[in-house]
Amino acid sequence: MNSNISLKAAASLLNLRVNQTSFFLINGRRFISTSRILYQKDKIKERVPFPGATESYFTDKMQFIHNVEPIPTYRVMDRHGRVIDSSQDPQVTESFAVKIYKDMVTLNILDLILYDAQRQGRISFYMTNYGEEAYVGSAAGLDSEDMIFGQYREAGVLLYRGFTLDEIMNQCYSNEKDLGKGRQMPVHYGSKKLNFQTISSPLATQIPQASGAAYALKRSGKKNCVMCYFGEGAASEGDFHAALNIAATMRCPVVFFCRNNGFAISTPSLEQYKGDGIASRGIGYGIDTIRVDGNDVWAIYNVTKEARKLAVEEHRPVLIESLTYRIGHHSTSDDSSAYRPSKEVEEWKRLDNPLVRLRKWLENHNWWNENLELEFRTSIRKEILNAFSKAEKLNKPSITELFNDVYDRPTPNIIAQRQKLKRLIEKYPNNYPLKNFKNEGKDL
């Protein structure tokens, strides 16, 4: 590097940052680099010219970095529903706040009823949201035209957007009115009209898909973003890393929302990773990152609004790590007492319940009381049970839905499979009882 004045002399004379333009070769090509010199407390820090890490600086001290300062967790309310800093108060209307609370309560009651339904053998599978309901605040922080890629604990987002109780029940029963035509397990919701992509069972597949969809939005010029939900267990998949990297390098308008509830199925987070949660990974990829109290609905709401603004207005991907606690079992296939003490669960249920925290906030504003609570819980339970009863009585979709919509036009192998199934049903009718299916297989 050549310069008319030494870098150290320039820094000492000006007592500020100075730049030096230098040239270097990579694979025979000539590059220009500006090496910034920092003058702070008699210490000169020369920025490295290498393109692989341009934010670094040279040092003569050899030090292996094991960790950095813990990433703070943003919150608005304490456990008693009191706003800690008035400047962070969401300043929302009564109707807006009450709607969010009602959606959270609805989700909680819905979970209890459908969990019991699975235990009775009436549906095949279910996953509850118990303890994590505050994520509904993220739905409130988005625009209705923003595209959502969920995992399987985002029914509250759909409720907020207008997904009906009938639509939820029809999907869980895989009946003839199921929007997914009976092709998915329960809780694998999807809604084109609500911009909610159908959920997939394999972990983390939705994360790179979200980055791609966000890039498409950017190319289209639409002023919207993609919201992608996943758990900390999914963040252990390779798809997570590929998705964050492409989102960062291509400046995709996507918000990654990680629900870190402490357990990936049966694996405690302490056994999943050694770093500072999931948030530290976003920083590593050069993504705007924030950690939030996942049991504080207003903290989640505030963060989501600001994250959306960064994504839409500046094409900057954002990673939100929401720290919460899964009170329920991972799913109806899980018994969490095998890997965590029940006393721990009870303590979380008693001390830091998202529903209780928001209810106290509402009561502090004189927007809710015991009578309203009882009245709403009674009425919504009746509505849920009514939708439950209707969905249970409906037939399964037509058997032809196995073959429809797989391709734009049926391929020869699809046609052959359909004909083979028809012959089997005709030959062995007792082995293929279709009386509970729409059209009873007559349209094969």
C-alpha positions as CSV (number, residue, x, y, z in Angstrom):
1,M,0.0,0.0,0.0
2,N,1.3,3.4,-0.9
3,S,0.2,6.8,0.4
4,N,1.5,10.4,0.3
5,I,1.1,10.6,4.1
6,S,1.4,7.8,6.6
7,L,-1.9,6.5,7.9
8,K,-0.8,6.9,11.5
9,A,0.3,10.5,10.9
10,A,-3.0,11.3,9.2
11,A,-5.0,9.8,12.1
12,S,-3.0,11.6,14.8
13,L,-3.3,14.9,13.0
14,L,-7.0,14.7,12.2
15,N,-8.0,12.7,15.3
16,L,-10.8,11.0,13.3
17,R,-11.4,8.3,10.8
18,V,-9.5,8.5,7.5
19,N,-9.6,6.4,4.4
20,Q,-6.8,4.9,2.3
21,T,-7.5,3.6,-1.2
22,S,-5.4,0.6,-2.1
23,F,-5.2,-2.0,-4.8
24,F,-4.9,-5.8,-4.6
25,L,-5.2,-8.8,-6.9
26,I,-7.6,-11.7,-6.7
27,N,-7.3,-14.4,-9.3
28,G,-5.5,-12.0,-11.6
29,R,-8.1,-9.3,-11.3
30,R,-7.4,-5.8,-9.9
31,F,-9.7,-4.6,-7.1
32,I,-9.9,-1.3,-5.3
33,S,-10.4,-1.3,-1.6
34,T,-10.8,1.6,0.9
35,S,-9.0,0.7,4.2
36,R,-10.4,2.8,7.0
37,I,-8.2,3.8,9.9
38,L,-9.8,4.3,13.3
39,Y,-8.1,6.6,15.8
40,Q,-9.5,5.9,19.3
41,K,-7.6,6.5,22.6
42,D,-4.2,6.4,20.9
43,K,-5.0,3.1,19.2
44,I,-4.9,2.8,15.5
45,K,-7.2,0.2,14.0
46,E,-6.5,-0.5,10.3
47,R,-9.4,-2.1,8.4
48,V,-8.5,-5.2,6.4
49,P,-8.5,-4.8,2.6
50,F,-9.6,-8.4,1.9
51,P,-13.1,-8.7,0.4
52,G,-14.1,-11.7,2.5
53,A,-14.4,-9.7,5.7
54,T,-14.3,-6.0,5.0
55,E,-15.6,-5.0,8.5
56,S,-12.6,-6.5,10.2
57,Y,-9.4,-4.8,11.3
58,F,-5.8,-5.8,11.9
59,T,-4.5,-6.6,15.4
60,D,-1.2,-7.9,16.8
61,K,-3.0,-9.7,19.6
62,M,-3.9,-13.4,19.0
63,Q,-7.2,-14.1,20.5
64,F,-9.7,-16.9,19.8
65,I,-13.3,-15.6,20.2
66,H,-15.5,-18.0,22.1
67,N,-18.5,-15.7,22.7
68,V,-19.6,-12.1,22.8
69,E,-22.0,-10.2,25.0
70,P,-25.4,-11.9,25.4
71,I,-28.0,-10.5,23.0
72,P,-30.7,-8.7,25.1
73,T,-34.4,-9.6,25.0
74,Y,-36.8,-6.8,24.2
75,R,-40.0,-6.6,26.2
76,V,-42.8,-4.0,26.8
77,M,-44.8,-5.5,29.7
78,D,-43.7,-7.1,32.9
79,R,-45.5,-10.2,34.1
80,H,-48.3,-8.2,35.7
81,G,-49.2,-6.5,32.4
82,R,-47.6,-3.2,33.3
83,V,-45.8,-1.2,30.6
84,I,-42.2,-0.7,31.7
85,D,-41.3,2.2,29.4
86,S,-44.2,4.4,28.3
87,S,-42.3,5.2,25.1
88,Q,-42.7,1.5,24.1
89,D,-46.5,1.4,24.7
90,P,-48.1,0.2,21.5
91,Q,-50.8,2.9,21.6
92,V,-53.5,0.7,20.2
93,T,-57.3,1.0,20.3
94,E,-59.6,-1.0,22.6
95,S,-61.2,-2.9,19.7
96,F,-57.7,-3.8,18.3
97,A,-56.4,-5.1,21.7
98,V,-59.6,-7.0,22.6
99,K,-59.6,-8.7,19.2
100,I,-56.0,-10.0,19.8
101,Y,-56.9,-11.2,23.2
102,K,-60.1,-13.0,22.0
103,D,-58.1,-14.7,19.2
104,M,-55.6,-15.9,21.8
105,V,-58.4,-17.2,24.1
106,T,-60.1,-18.9,21.1
107,L,-56.9,-20.6,20.2
108,N,-56.5,-21.8,23.8
109,I,-60.0,-23.3,24.0
110,L,-59.7,-24.7,20.5
111,D,-56.5,-26.5,21.5
112,L,-58.1,-28.1,24.5
113,I,-61.1,-29.4,22.6
114,L,-59.1,-30.8,19.6
115,Y,-56.4,-32.3,21.8
116,D,-59.1,-34.3,23.7
117,A,-60.7,-35.2,20.3
118,Q,-57.4,-36.8,19.2
119,R,-57.2,-38.7,22.5
120,Q,-60.7,-40.0,21.9
121,G,-59.6,-41.2,18.4
122,R,-61.8,-38.8,16.5
123,I,-58.9,-37.1,14.7
124,S,-55.5,-38.6,14.0
125,F,-53.1,-35.9,15.2
126,Y,-52.9,-32.5,16.9
127,M,-50.5,-29.9,18.1
128,T,-51.3,-27.2,20.7
129,N,-50.1,-23.7,21.0
130,Y,-50.3,-23.6,24.8
131,G,-47.9,-21.2,26.3
132,E,-47.0,-19.6,23.0
133,E,-50.2,-17.7,22.1
134,A,-48.6,-14.3,22.2
135,Y,-47.3,-14.8,18.6
136,V,-50.7,-13.6,17.5
137,G,-49.2,-10.2,18.0
138,S,-46.9,-10.9,15.0
139,A,-50.0,-11.4,12.8
140,A,-51.3,-8.0,14.0
141,G,-48.0,-6.4,12.9
142,L,-48.3,-7.5,9.3
143,D,-50.2,-6.4,6.3
144,S,-53.0,-8.8,5.2
145,E,-51.3,-9.0,1.7
146,D,-47.9,-10.2,3.3
147,M,-47.3,-13.8,2.4
148,I,-46.9,-16.3,5.3
149,F,-45.0,-19.5,5.5
150,G,-45.9,-21.3,8.7
151,Q,-44.6,-24.4,10.5
152,Y,-47.4,-26.0,12.5
153,R,-48.1,-23.8,15.5
154,E,-49.4,-20.7,13.7
155,A,-53.2,-21.3,13.8
156,G,-53.5,-18.1,15.7
157,V,-52.1,-16.2,12.7
158,L,-54.9,-17.7,10.6
159,L,-57.5,-16.9,13.2
160,Y,-56.4,-13.3,13.2
161,R,-56.6,-13.1,9.4
162,G,-60.1,-14.5,9.4
163,F,-59.8,-18.2,9.0
164,T,-63.1,-19.6,10.4
165,L,-63.7,-22.2,13.0
166,D,-65.4,-24.3,10.3
167,E,-62.3,-24.1,8.1
168,I,-60.1,-25.2,11.0
169,M,-62.3,-28.1,11.9
170,N,-62.8,-29.2,8.3
171,Q,-59.0,-29.4,7.9
172,C,-58.5,-31.4,11.1
173,Y,-61.2,-33.8,10.1
174,S,-60.0,-34.0,6.4
175,N,-63.6,-33.9,5.3
176,E,-65.1,-33.0,1.9
177,K,-65.0,-29.3,2.8
178,D,-61.3,-29.3,3.7
179,L,-59.5,-26.8,1.6
180,G,-56.6,-29.2,1.4
181,K,-58.9,-31.9,0.0
182,G,-58.0,-34.4,2.7
183,R,-54.4,-34.7,1.6
184,Q,-52.7,-33.4,4.8
185,M,-52.4,-34.3,8.4
186,P,-54.4,-32.2,10.9
187,V,-53.1,-28.7,11.7
188,H,-51.4,-28.5,8.3
189,Y,-53.5,-25.5,7.3
190,G,-53.4,-23.4,4.1
191,S,-55.4,-20.6,2.7
192,K,-54.9,-18.9,-0.7
193,K,-57.3,-16.1,0.1
194,L,-55.5,-15.3,3.3
195,N,-52.0,-15.5,1.8
196,F,-51.0,-18.4,4.0
197,Q,-49.0,-21.1,2.2
198,T,-50.0,-24.7,3.0
199,I,-47.9,-26.2,5.8
200,S,-45.5,-29.0,5.1
201,S,-44.5,-31.7,7.6
202,P,-40.8,-31.9,6.9
203,L,-38.9,-29.5,9.1
204,A,-37.5,-26.2,7.7
205,T,-38.5,-26.7,4.1
206,Q,-40.6,-23.5,4.3
207,I,-37.6,-21.4,5.2
208,P,-35.7,-21.3,1.9
209,Q,-39.1,-21.2,0.1
210,A,-39.8,-18.0,2.1
211,S,-36.6,-16.5,0.9
212,G,-37.4,-17.4,-2.7
213,A,-40.9,-16.0,-2.4
214,A,-39.5,-12.8,-0.9
215,Y,-37.1,-12.4,-3.8
216,A,-40.0,-12.8,-6.2
217,L,-41.9,-10.1,-4.3
218,K,-38.9,-7.8,-4.6
219,R,-38.7,-8.4,-8.4
220,S,-42.4,-7.7,-8.8
221,G,-42.1,-4.4,-7.1
222,K,-44.9,-5.1,-4.6
223,K,-44.6,-3.3,-1.3
224,N,-45.1,-6.5,0.8
225,C,-42.9,-8.9,2.6
226,V,-42.8,-12.6,3.5
227,M,-43.2,-13.8,7.1
228,C,-41.7,-17.2,7.9
229,Y,-42.3,-19.0,11.2
230,F,-40.3,-21.9,12.5
231,G,-39.1,-23.4,15.8
232,E,-35.5,-23.5,17.1
233,G,-35.4,-27.2,16.2
234,A,-36.0,-26.4,12.6
235,A,-33.1,-23.9,12.8
236,S,-30.8,-26.9,13.2
237,E,-31.6,-28.0,9.7
238,G,-29.4,-27.0,6.8
239,D,-32.3,-25.3,5.1
240,F,-32.2,-22.6,7.7
241,H,-28.7,-21.6,6.9
242,A,-29.1,-21.7,3.2
243,A,-32.3,-19.5,3.5
244,L,-30.7,-16.9,5.7
245,N,-27.6,-16.6,3.5
246,I,-29.6,-16.1,0.3
247,A,-31.9,-13.7,2.0
248,A,-29.0,-11.6,3.2
249,T,-27.0,-11.7,-0.1
250,M,-30.0,-11.0,-2.3
251,R,-31.6,-8.5,0.1
252,C,-34.9,-10.3,0.2
253,P,-37.9,-8.7,2.0
254,V,-38.4,-11.5,4.5
255,V,-38.9,-11.7,8.2
256,F,-37.8,-14.9,9.9
257,F,-39.7,-15.5,13.1
258,C,-38.2,-18.2,15.3
259,R,-40.3,-19.5,18.1
260,N,-37.7,-20.7,20.5
261,N,-39.8,-22.6,23.0
262,G,-37.0,-24.5,24.7
263,F,-37.6,-27.9,23.2
264,A,-37.3,-29.4,19.7
265,I,-39.8,-32.2,20.1
266,S,-37.9,-33.9,23.0
267,T,-34.5,-32.2,22.9
268,P,-33.9,-29.3,25.3
269,S,-32.3,-26.3,23.6
270,L,-29.1,-26.7,25.8
271,E,-28.5,-30.0,23.9
272,Q,-29.2,-28.5,20.5
273,Y,-26.6,-25.7,20.3
274,K,-23.9,-24.0,22.3
275,G,-24.2,-20.5,20.9
276,D,-26.4,-17.6,22.1
277,G,-29.7,-18.9,20.9
278,I,-30.8,-18.5,17.3
279,A,-30.4,-14.7,17.2
280,S,-26.6,-14.9,17.1
281,R,-26.8,-16.8,13.8
282,G,-28.7,-13.9,12.2
283,I,-25.9,-11.6,13.1
284,G,-23.4,-14.0,11.6
285,Y,-25.2,-13.8,8.3
286,G,-25.3,-10.0,8.3
287,I,-29.1,-9.9,9.0
288,D,-30.8,-7.3,11.2
289,T,-31.6,-9.4,14.3
290,I,-33.6,-8.9,17.5
291,R,-34.6,-11.1,20.4
292,V,-38.0,-10.6,22.0
293,D,-39.9,-11.8,25.0
294,G,-42.2,-14.4,23.3
295,N,-44.8,-14.2,26.1
296,D,-45.2,-10.4,25.6
297,V,-47.8,-9.8,22.9
298,W,-47.0,-6.1,22.6
299,A,-43.3,-6.7,22.4
300,I,-43.9,-9.1,19.5
301,Y,-46.3,-6.6,17.9
302,N,-43.9,-3.7,18.1
303,V,-41.0,-5.8,16.8
304,T,-42.9,-7.2,13.9
305,K,-44.1,-3.8,12.7
306,E,-40.5,-2.5,12.7
307,A,-39.2,-5.6,11.1
308,R,-41.8,-5.4,8.3
309,K,-40.8,-1.8,7.7
310,L,-37.1,-2.7,7.3
311,A,-38.0,-5.6,4.9
312,V,-40.5,-3.7,2.7
313,E,-38.9,-0.2,2.6
314,E,-35.2,-1.2,2.6
315,H,-35.2,-4.8,1.4
316,R,-33.4,-5.9,4.5
317,P,-34.2,-9.4,5.8
318,V,-34.8,-9.6,9.6
319,L,-34.5,-12.4,12.1
320,I,-36.7,-12.3,15.2
321,E,-36.0,-14.8,17.9
322,S,-39.0,-15.1,20.2
323,L,-38.1,-16.7,23.5
324,T,-41.1,-18.5,25.0
325,Y,-42.0,-21.8,26.7
326,R,-44.0,-24.7,25.3
327,I,-46.4,-25.6,28.1
328,G,-48.1,-28.4,26.1
329,H,-46.6,-31.5,24.7
330,H,-44.9,-31.2,21.4
331,S,-47.8,-33.0,19.8
332,T,-50.3,-35.8,20.6
333,S,-47.4,-38.2,19.7
334,D,-45.3,-36.8,22.6
335,D,-45.2,-37.2,26.4
336,S,-43.1,-34.3,27.6
337,S,-42.9,-35.7,31.2
338,A,-40.3,-38.1,29.9
339,Y,-37.8,-35.2,29.3
340,R,-38.8,-32.4,31.7
341,P,-40.2,-32.2,35.2
342,S,-43.9,-31.4,35.5
343,K,-43.1,-28.9,38.3
344,E,-41.2,-26.8,35.7
345,V,-44.2,-26.8,33.4
346,E,-46.5,-25.8,36.2
347,E,-44.2,-22.9,37.2
348,W,-44.2,-21.5,33.7
349,K,-48.0,-21.9,33.5
350,R,-48.4,-20.0,36.8
351,L,-45.8,-17.3,36.5
352,D,-45.6,-16.3,32.8
353,N,-48.7,-17.2,30.9
354,P,-49.1,-14.9,27.8
355,L,-52.9,-14.9,28.2
356,V,-52.8,-13.8,31.8
357,R,-50.3,-11.0,31.0
358,L,-52.4,-9.5,28.2
359,R,-55.6,-9.9,30.3
360,K,-54.0,-7.9,33.1
361,W,-52.9,-5.2,30.6
362,L,-56.5,-5.0,29.4
363,E,-57.8,-4.8,32.9
364,N,-55.4,-2.0,33.7
365,H,-57.0,-0.1,30.8
366,N,-60.5,-0.9,32.1
367,W,-61.1,-2.7,28.7
368,W,-61.8,-6.2,30.2
369,N,-63.2,-7.7,33.4
370,E,-64.4,-11.0,34.9
371,N,-67.9,-10.8,33.4
372,L,-66.6,-10.2,29.9
373,E,-64.2,-13.1,30.4
374,L,-66.9,-15.5,31.4
375,E,-69.3,-14.4,28.7
376,F,-66.7,-14.7,25.9
377,R,-65.3,-18.0,27.0
378,T,-68.8,-19.5,27.3
379,S,-69.9,-18.2,23.8
380,I,-66.7,-19.1,22.0
381,R,-66.7,-22.6,23.4
382,K,-70.2,-23.1,22.1
383,E,-69.1,-21.9,18.6
384,I,-66.1,-24.2,18.6
385,L,-68.2,-27.2,19.6
386,N,-70.8,-26.4,17.0
387,A,-68.1,-26.3,14.3
388,F,-66.6,-29.5,15.7
389,S,-69.9,-31.3,15.5
390,K,-70.6,-30.2,11.9
391,A,-67.2,-31.1,10.6
392,E,-67.4,-34.6,12.2
393,K,-70.6,-35.4,10.4
394,L,-69.3,-34.6,6.9
395,N,-68.0,-37.2,4.5
396,K,-64.4,-37.6,3.4
397,P,-63.4,-36.1,0.1
398,S,-64.0,-38.0,-3.1
399,I,-61.4,-40.7,-3.7
400,T,-60.6,-39.0,-7.0
401,E,-58.9,-36.2,-5.0
402,L,-55.9,-38.6,-4.7
403,F,-55.2,-37.9,-8.4
404,N,-56.6,-34.4,-9.1
405,D,-54.3,-31.4,-9.2
406,V,-51.1,-33.4,-8.9
407,Y,-50.2,-32.1,-12.3
408,D,-51.8,-29.5,-14.6
409,R,-52.7,-32.4,-16.9
410,P,-52.9,-36.0,-15.7
411,T,-49.7,-37.8,-16.7
412,P,-49.8,-41.4,-18.1
413,N,-48.7,-42.9,-14.7
414,I,-51.4,-41.0,-12.8
415,I,-54.1,-42.2,-15.3
416,A,-52.8,-45.8,-14.9
417,Q,-52.8,-45.6,-11.1
418,R,-56.3,-44.3,-11.1
419,Q,-57.5,-47.1,-13.3
420,K,-55.7,-49.7,-11.2
421,L,-57.4,-48.4,-8.0
422,K,-60.8,-48.6,-9.7
423,R,-60.2,-52.2,-10.7
424,L,-59.1,-53.1,-7.1
425,I,-62.1,-51.4,-5.6
426,E,-64.4,-53.3,-7.9
427,K,-62.7,-56.6,-7.3
428,Y,-62.4,-56.2,-3.5
429,P,-65.2,-53.9,-2.4
430,N,-65.1,-55.1,1.2
431,N,-61.5,-54.1,1.5
432,Y,-62.2,-50.6,0.2
433,P,-65.4,-49.4,2.0
434,L,-66.2,-46.0,0.5
435,K,-69.6,-45.3,2.1
436,N,-68.1,-42.4,4.1
437,F,-66.5,-40.8,1.1
438,K,-68.1,-38.3,-1.2
439,N,-69.7,-40.0,-4.2
440,E,-68.6,-43.3,-2.7
441,G,-66.0,-43.8,-5.4
442,K,-68.6,-43.7,-8.2
443,D,-66.7,-40.9,-10.0
444,L,-63.5,-43.0,-10.4
